[in-house]
Amino acid sequence: MSDILGTIIASILSYDQLTQEIREAAVFSAPHSSYAPCDGRSIQNSCLNRNTGQINAPDLRGKFLRGLNTIYSVGQPLPFDPNTHGDPDGANRTANDYQPDTIGQHAHNVIGHFLEASGGSGFNGYGFESNSRQGNKTYTTDNSGNGINSETRPRNVAVYYYIKIN
């Protein structure tokens, strides 16, 4: 476990299991508990609160953590390029800053020719041919319709997040 104030750890242990492992009382107390669950609860009167002014633990439930782009080395920020260094908003963000989800504008182009067929044997159907003698056309789809699920997300594994407060 980390002794550095403000360090966030990921664990598969519930809070009860964590407190048992580090031999602390299972009931959370901001002035006395070493770690707080990252669920937005008050951490007033903790060392982290006194040192940073932060009143609540970050609420990381259901969130992905994203590293800040500007990391200071001997007081000097490293150069930041939003095109190659990840988060385009990163130069203006601070630790514990929430960023809502978004899906970037994009389209999918399919080049070919749409066919409709009806035959004398009762066959009716539609198809798509990529090399039609009738000439190719570009069909564009957009991302404004209903998706398969209610969110866009990468593969993930569920963990509990805790922050060192004392």
Buried (B, 14 or more C-beta within 10 A) or exposed (E): EEEEBBBBBEBEBEBEEBBEEEEBEEEBEBEEBBBBBBBEEEBEBBBBBBEBEBEBBBBBEEEEEEEBBBEEEEEEEEEBEEEEBBBEEBBEBEEBEEEEEEEEEEEEEEEBBEEEEEEEEEEEEEEEEEEEEEEEEEEEEEEEEEEEEEEEEEEEEEEBBBBBBB
